[in-house]
Amino acid sequence: MELANITKQRLLDAQNKGYTAIITTYNSNPLDPIWTFEKVKRERLKQFSEELTDTFQLCYSISEAIKTIDEYAFIGKVKLLD
């Protein structure tokens, strides 16, 4: 497993591989979070995000992250499984 910076290209690559969400790992440092890509059905994203807030995890739709990363860059690293 490799850690890499989150970039627009990484988000696009993940989306092309079928991932729909980017979430922080459990107990991730809020000042330097580690993110992972997840495959969540689009209609379940909102509920999934709300469930994760109970464990202080964050969840964003990858499509929304791609639209906003130029203005609001993600901090931290992403875990790459390849």
N, C-alpha and C positions, 0 to 999 in steps of 0.2 A: 504494500500500500504506500502511496506517495502523497505528500502534502503539496499543494500548489496554490498560488494566489488565485483568487476569484477574478475572472475577467469576463468581458462580454463574450469573447470567443468560447471560453469554457462553458458558459451558460448555453450558448447556441449548440455546442457539441453535445451537451447533456440532453438538451431538448430533442436533437436529432436522433439520439439513442433511446428516446421514449420516456425520459424522465420528465415529471411534471412539477416537482416541488424541490425546494432547497430548504433544509432544516438544520438547526444547530444540534450538535451532539449533546447527549445528556451530560450535565455538569460541565458544560463548556464554559470557559472563562468569558464573561460578558464583554471584557475589554479586548479580547483577542480570540473570538470564537472559532471553532472548527465546524464547518458546514459539511453536510452530505447531501447527495442527490437521492430522491425517492420517487418511486412510481406510484402515484396516488390518483385514483379516478377523479377527473375534473369536478364532478358533481359532489365529491366528498372532501374537496380541499378545505372548504370553510370549516366544516366540522372537525376535520383532522387538525387544523391549525388551533382551534379552540381547545381541543383535548390536550395538545402539547403545552399550552400555557400553564396547565396545572403543574407541570414539571419544569417550568421556566425555560422551555425551549421555544424557539421562534420558527415559523414556517412561512415561506413565501412561494407563490406561484412562480415558476421559472419564466413564464411568458411575461408576467408583470415585472420581474427582476430585470429581464432583458430591456424592457421599455424604459426603466428608471435608472439603470446602472450608470449611465453617462452623467446624470445629475446627482445621484445619491449612491456613491460606490459602496459595495459591501466591504466590511472590514473582516480581517481574518483569513483563514486558509480553507481550502476545500480538500476533502479526502478523495483521492482518485483510486479506484479499484483496479485499474489496468496496470 
